[in-house]
Amino acid sequence: MGKYKAIDIARWFVKRNLRDVNNGEDEKMTLLKLLKLLYYAEGCSLALDDRSLYDEKIIAWEHGPVVEEVWRSFDDAYNLYIDEMDMSESLSKISESDRELLEDVYTVFGKYSASGLRNKTHGERPWLDATHNGQVFNAEIPRPAIKAYFKENYVKN
């Protein structure tokens, strides 16, 4: 069972990105990039800690893994506005150890562009299997498949 709502994790990534944007170190987060970072955060959490960060389904869309609830939360894919009160509430829920995990995910995967992350997910088994090699979309990407892939390819215990 997930500890948070996916939107809470998404807000953490948006806030973290703003720090880099304000320091001139990165470009502003897009919805496409955010959705991929959510996927990578979940994969790392499953592989490292054997637990989900959030319960919402991860769906294989044409442009990669998507948490629909987060996708629906933003009106503009290029301006990820979050009310300050909502931001504070979400950030206060996330434990220190989970913030460290998210920071690691952001450091490793956040350096990629949105299209780079999209292309990366398109070459990985969980998305490929869920879409029958990019032929069928809208299937759920099973958590066990994500966990197994991340244990084998990203997380070395």
C-alpha positions, 0 to 999 in steps of 0.5 A, a space after each residue: 500500500 502506498 504511503 502518499 497520493 501520487 499528487 504529493 510526490 508530483 508536487 515534491 518534484 515540481 518544488 525541487 525543480 523550481 529550486 534548480 530553475 531559480 538557480 539557473 541550473 535547469 529548465 522548468 518542469 513539464 507535465 511529460 517529464 513530471 509523469 516520467 519522474 513519478 514512474 521512476 520514483 515508484 520503480 526505485 521505491 519498489 526495488 529498494 524498499 519493496 513498497 509503493 510510494 502511491 497506489 494510483 495505477 501507472 498506465 502505459 500511454 503512447 508517450 510512456 507511463 502516466 498516472 492519470 490522476 496527476 495528468 488530470 491535475 494540471 491545466 497546462 502541460 508547460 506551466 505546472 501551477 500549484 497553489 501554495 497551500 496545496 504545495 505545503 500540505 503535500 510536502 509536509 506529508 513526505 518523510 525524510 527518508 522518502 525525500 532522500 529517495 526522491 532527491 536521488 531519483 531527481 538527481 539521476 533521472 531529472 537530468 534527462 529532458 522530457 523527450 529523453 525520459 519518454 524515449 528511455 521508458 519506450 525501451 524498457 520492458 514494463 512499458 514495452 510489455 504493457 503496450 505489446 511493443 508499442 502497439 496497444 495503449 492504456 493498459 496498466 503497467 503492473 507493479 511487480 513488472 516495474 519492481 523486477 525491472 528496476 531491481 535488475 537494471 537500476 537498483 543495486 542492493 
